[in-house]
Amino acid sequence: MSTMRITPEMNRFVVIHPLDDVAEQKCSSEGLGHIRMTHGVRISLRILRGYLVLMTLMLGYHVLDLAGVLQKLR
């Protein structure tokens, strides 16, 4: 029986820190224009905006209540 001599291939991975790497070309958004939105997307975004405004107002009310500002007005 013959013996086969197998040498494993050495895969080498070189790790390069991003600050030491060559700078890549960045994407540019010039000349893209506006994104087309369907009617459903437009409604969903308006509902989301209203929700965020409502939550912000409720947070502001809660902060003023905790600070005692609203107690002085009553």
PERA-V855804 format. One record per pair of residues at least 12 apart in sequence whose C-alpha atoms are under 7 Angstrom apart, sorted by the first residue. I is the first residue (numbers start at 1). J is the second residue. D is the distance in Angstrom with one decimal. If there is no record, write none. Layout:
# PERA-V855804
I;J;D + I;J;D
This chain:
# PERA-V855804
none
